[in-house]
């Protein structure tokens, strides 16, 4: 079995109150993630990119790999997190419902997002304040010609989700986004953010993958 790289930060779970999040509304949901419920004190923590939920609900390529991650979570081999956000644009509602169901099943937790001061939402589930200069730096390491103030909403959202994973001290940011995966080296060395695809991660567990 391949060996996953672990970072120096603690991966011990803590008790917290999560929020079920849908279309700009929040319902308190008490959820306990005590580390004693998991296998050992160094369970790998994964931030899941929003696009993975669409991969499953829209039966896109790689959907079975995402489902396999949730099976690992059910077996208490990993801890999965979605980034709490109110920009979840889900026209059919299927991806949102998928997230809510996985939270209820205990396979997924919600973690605070990152944002600048102008994006802070007092009624939200929490937010890591990030200076725009840091956002600009990470943005340009992925898309060198972009500027933070004029970047598209999707690119700004990607930057904030990556920084949220870093601030939440998760071991990996899991995505099928080819642009992000192509910048794995600089994201890891300069920003201490390890980006990996579901397919790559599953190979570390010797599990069947979609290809």
N, C-alpha and C positions, 0 to 999 in steps of 0.2 A: 504494500500500500504506500502510495506517495505520502510525503510528510508535509503538512501545512506549516507555514511560518507563523509563529505567534509573536505578538508585540509585547512590550514591557508593561503595558497597563493592566490593571486588574480586570478580570472578566467575571467577578462575582456578582450575581444578581442582587437586586434590591427590591424592596416592596415599594409600589407606587400606584397611583390612581391613573388609569388610562382613560381615554375618551373614544367612544365610537364616533366616527366622523363621516358625514355624508355630504350633502349639498349645503355647505355653509352653516351647518348646525352641529351641535355637540351634545351627546348624551353621556353623563358620567357612568363609567363602568369600573367597578373595583376589580383589580386583577393583581394577584400576588405572584412575583417571580423570584421566590426565595431560591438561592443556589442549591439548597438541599434537595430540590425537586429535580435536579439535573444530574447528569453523570459527571461527577468531579467538580472542581472549582475553576477549571479553565476551559469551559465550554466555549466554542467559537461563536462569536456574535457577528451576524450578518445584517447589513442594511440592504434592503431590497429596493431597487429602482422601481419607480411607478410603472414603467413600461412592461415589467414582468407580469403584472396583474392583467394587463391587456393581452399579453401573449397567451395566457391561460384561457381567459373568457372569450377570446376571438379565435382560439385554436390556431395560433400562429406557430411558425417553426420554433422549436425549443420549448414548447409548452410542457412536454413530459418531463423535461429537466427541472422546470420550476416546481411541478407537482412533486418531484422526487425530493426537493429541498424541504417541502412541507412534511414529507414522510420522515425525513431525518429529524425534523422538529418534534414530530409526534413521538419519536423514539428517544427524545431528549438528548440528541447528539449535537444539536446546534440550537441557537436562539435566533429567531428571525424578527426583524423589526421593519416596520414601514415608517416613513417620515411623515409626521403629522403635518398636514397642509390643507389649505382651503382652496387651492387652485387645481383640485382633482377634477378635470373636465371629462366627465363620463356621461355621454349622451344617452346610452341605453340603461345605465345604472348597474350593469352586470359586474363591472370591475369593483365598484364601490361595495356592492353586496358581497362579492367574493372576499374582500378585505374584512368586512364586518363579521362574516361567518368564521373566518380563520381566527379572528380575535376571540370570538365567543368560544371556539373550540380549544383555545389556549395554545394554538400553534404560531400565533403572531402577536407581537406587541407593537404599540405605537411609541415612537421616540420623538423628542422635540425637533423641530425643524431649525434651520438657521435663517437669518434675515438681517437686513440693515435696520436702522432705527425707524425708517419710514414705513417698513413693512410689519412692524410690531402690532400684534392684535391682542389687547388685554383679555379678551374672552376666550382666547385659544388655549390649546393644551401645553403651551410652553414654547420658548424660542431662544436660540442662542444668538446674541447680538454679534454681528460681524461688521467690521469696518469696510467701507466700499473699496478701499485700497487693496485689501486682501482679496476681495471678490474680483477686482480687476486683474490682479496677478494670476490667480488661478484660471480665470477666463482666457487670458492671453496665452497661457501655457497649453491650453487645449485648442483655441482658435486664435492664432497670433495676430490676425488683423482686426479683431473685434475690440470694441470698447464697451465698458459696463453700461454707460448711460444709453447707448444706442443698440445694445444687443437685443436679440429677440427674447420674448418671454420664456421660450423653451430652453434657451441656452442659459439664461439667468437662473431658471429653476434648477437645471442640472448642476450649476456651480453651488447653489445653496444646499442642495441635497448632498453633494460631496462633502461640503464643509460641515454639514450636520453629522454625517457619519464620522468625520474626524473628531468633532467636539463631543459626540456621544461615546467616543472611544471604542467603536466597533472595529472588529478585526478586518472585515472586508466590506467593500461596496460591490454588490452583485448586480450586474447589468448585462443586457445583450446589445447595448448601444455600441456600434462599431467605432464611432469617433472617440468615445471615452476609453474603450479597450485599446485603441491604437496609441493612447497616451499613458499607458500603464507605468512606464519607466519614470517619467518625469513627475507624475502624480505621487508615486511612491517615494522617490528620492528627495523631491523638493517640498512636498506637502504632507508627507507621511500618510497618504491615503492609498490603500491597496485595493485596486480595482480588479475584479475577476468575473468571468462569465459563469453561469450555472454549470455549463458543460465542463469547464476547467475545474471547478470546485468538486463536482461529483467524481471526477477521476481520482481525486485524493482519497475517496472512500471506496474505490473499486466498485462503483455502482454502475448499472446500465445507464447509458445516455441515449439521446435521441439520434445520434449519428456516430 
